[in-house]
Amino acid sequence: TSEWHWITLCIAIVLMMELFNTGIEALVDLVSPGYNKLAGHVKDISAAAVLIVAIFTLVTGLIIFLPKILLLFHTA
C-alpha cells in the first residue's frame, strides 16, 4: 500500500541525510582541522537538516500508525 511507500521513503531519506551529514562533517574537519566558529556553524546546520527530516519521519509515522494503535486500544 502507499503507507509502506511512505515508510520506506522516510527510512531512505533519513539514511541519506545521515550520510550527507557525515560527509559534510568529514569535509569540514579536512578543510578546517582546528577550531573554527564558521566550521561549527556548518556542522550545526548539517545536523539540523537531519533533525528536520527525523521530525518529518516521526510525524509521518504518527499519521500512519497512531490511528491503528488507537483502534487496537479502542476495541480491547
N, C-alpha and C positions, 0 to 999 in steps of 0.2 A: 504494500500500500504506500501511499505518499508519505505517511508518517515515518516509515522506515527510511525513505529517501532523505527526509529532513534530519533524522538522527544520524545517518551515515554522513551527510553533508556537514553537520556540526562537528562530528568527530574529525573529519578530514581537515576542516578549516582550523580547528584548534591545534591539530598536529602541525599543519603548515605554518601557522603563526608562531608556534614554539620554535620551529626550525629557523624561520626568519629572525626571530628574536635572538637565538643562539648565534646565528651568523653575524648579525649586526653587532652583538656584544664582542664576538671574537675579532671582528674587523676594527672596532673602536679600540680594543686592547692592543691590536697590532700597530695601529696608527698613533695611538697616544698611550704608551706603556705607563707613564707616570700619571699622577693625579691631574685631572683637567676638569674644571667645572662644566664646560660645554660638553665634554665627552660623557659626563654623568647625566646631563640632560638628555642626550641622545639615547642612552641606555634606559632612562626612565620613560621616555616616550615609546620606545620599543616595547617595554614591559606593559605600558598602559594599553597598547594595541592588543596585546594578548588578553589583558583583563577585560577589555570591551567585548572581544569575541567570546570569552568564557561566560560573561554575563548574558550575552545573546543566546549562548548554548543552554544556560540554565533556564532562561525564560522559555525557550523552545521546548525543553524537556518538561517544564511545568505545564505548558499548554497541552502537550501530548499526554502526559502521564497522570496529572492531577485528577482529571475527570474519571479516569479508570480507577484510580486508587480510592477516590471518594465513593464511587459506585460499589466497590468491594465492601467498604465500611457501612454504607447505607443498607445494603442487602443483608448484612450479617446480623 
